[in-house]
Amino acid sequence: MSTQASTDAAAPAGTRMVKVECFRFDPEHDDRPRFRTYEVPVDGETRVSDCLEYIREHLDPSLAFFVNCKRGTCTRCSMRINGKVRMACLTLVEEDHLRVEPLKPETVIRDLWVKTT
């Protein structure tokens, strides 16, 4: 099941809108995981972590994810991005649709935030 959230404003000059389909699940409240789609403005420098931060700051403050170093050294932002294991802080947005999900759904604390050892 997927739900959609978007902004009503058009993308600013030099940007384009992409759809970001986010894995959503709170084990304390949800029976099963779902995906929710958001529309996010991006430019040539936008990384997946920037999209997630935009969603949390402008569209849905309840989205949970973890980004720490923003340099690719800690690997805490590793997730499946369009089916491939990548770090959100290093992955540039090059496609018009992103599907982001945790590496191991069984370790989810909430949404894209997972337990690490």
N, C-alpha and C positions, 0 to 999 in steps of 0.2 A: 504494500500500500504506500502511496506517495501523496504528500500534500505539497502545496506550492505557496511561496511567499515572494513578493517582489516589491520593488519600489515603483512608484508611478512616474518618476522623473526619467527623462531620456538620459542616455549616457553623455557626459560632458565631452566637449571637443577633444579629439585625440584618443578617445577610449571607445570600447565596444562592450556590449553586455554579454555575459556568459551565464549559462545555467549551471549551478553547483548543486548536485544531488548529495545530500549529507545523510549518513547513517545516524539514526536517532534511537536511543534506547536508555532508559533509566530502570535498572533492575528492581529498584525499590517501588516503582509505580507502574511500569509497563508490563503487559503480559508477553509481548514479543517485540522484536526490533521492527523499525519502519524506516523509510527514506522520506526526506522532505527536500523539496527543490526551492532554491533561492536564485534570484537574478542579481548579478553583481557586476559593477563596472570594472573593467581591467584595461591596462595599457601594456606596452611591450615589456615593462619591467615588473609586472605583477606576478607574485609567487602564490602558490596555493595557500600558504599560511596567511598572506595578506587578504585573500578572499575570506578565509575563516574569521579573521579579525574583523573584516568589514561586516560580515553577517552578524557577529556577536555585538558589535558596536551600533549598527544601524537597523538591523532587521529582526534579530532574535537573540536577546541577551541570555537566554537559557542554554545556548549551544555550548557544550563542554568539549574542550580539546586542550592539549598541552603543547606549548611552544616555549622553548627555553633559550637556547643560545642564539638562534637565528643565523648561525654560521655553518651548520652541518656537522658540528663536532660532537654533540651530545646524543644524537639519534632519537631523542624523545618524541619528535614529531613524525616518526616513521609511520606510514599508513599505506593502504592500497589506494592508489590514485588511478582511476580508469583501469583497474585490474592489475596494475604493476606496483611492486613495493618501491616506494620512494619516500624521501624526506620532504615534508610540506614546505620547509623553509628554503629549500634549494630548487624546488620544481617550479619552473616558469609556466604560466598559463598560456598554452599554445592552441588549445582546442576550444570550441564553442560550448562544450558540455563536459563537466567534470563529475565523476562519481567518486566520492571519498568515503572510505570505510576503514574500520580498525583492522590491523593485521590479524588479530585473533579475537573474534567476537566473544569467545568464552572468557576473556580477561577484561571485559569492559567494566569500568567503574561507572561511566555515564557517557553516552554518545561516542565521541572519538577519543576520549580520555581512557587509557588502559592501565592496568597494573603492570609494573615493571619490577624486575628483580635486581 
